């Protein structure tokens, strides 16, 4: 289904305002969710809106929560999100990080007591728009089974890294440290499709193709869950994905003294984030560096293609191309179940659709 971009932004913001958010929080949610759909990341788009409504109703999210700085140095800070809307907490925190990077060359923030913040790449990209390299990490609800375990203890714990280069979109690496994000299972579930084997395990620790079973087990914390990047055991590097997820926990939760993934969503969201930005001038002439990196991207893109393949992508390219198409046409593509859910939200909350 195609929906006008401006209509979707306005509707999403109005829903969040109806739920008690101020203009800033509501706009932040709308921007991040619609950006995800514009880039083809439907797992983190407006399909998440119903979840935020439920979390506000359940007291997990405080729509009026304002982030506060609880520790600060010239280079770093720790932020308490006070259970506010994740997108708003994240934008405020990354904004402060960018200010420090502009002044000192580098800035960092570890954040506790926040909530789901959408696509990690959005905040890394905020730094690039200011001429900086950006990093954005977050933990999540416990969904990932550590190597050799059958209990989900870690989050999907995405890592986003944005690097500016001359004459083209930045390199934007935005990935979960699990084989897939939970949102992918939700998409398959909505479309009534089986998931590929190797994405997740059931409560026995064995691979399953039933997304509903995995999602139910995760919700009720009965065992099983998503596999770390690399998959089962050590044969294909599952322990490396496990290590990356652990790294995210240390920077997000360890530095902020916040909740680890296995303690999130117990009463409050208690999600933790980490943001960093640094100026390329710390390493020389920024324009020279950005121009030099083009050599790397050119070599990668022009490499000999595998049989049957016609293109090698640089990270972020697919999403940026999809976004540009959406901007040209002024519309956002969403699936039918999500469209129907938005109609129901509009009816339930009496928000114009």
Secondary structure, DSSP 8 states (H G I E B T S, - for coil): -EEEHHHHHHHHHHHHHHTT--HHHHHHHHHHHHHHHHTT-GGGSGGGHHHHHHHHHTTSS-TT---EEEEE-SSEEEEE-TT--HHHHHHHHHHHHHHHHHHHSEEEEEEEEE---S-THHHHHHHHTTTEEEEEEE--SS-EE-TT-SBEEE----EEEEE--TTS--EEEEE-SBSS-HHHHHHHHHTT----TTSEE-TTS-B---HHHHHHHHHHT-SBEEEBTT-STTTTTHHHHHHHHHHHHIIIIIHHT---GGGTTSSS--EEEEEEEEEGGGGS-HHHHHHHHHHHHHHHHTS---TT------TTHHHHHHHHHHHHHTEEE--HHHHHHHHHHHHHHT---
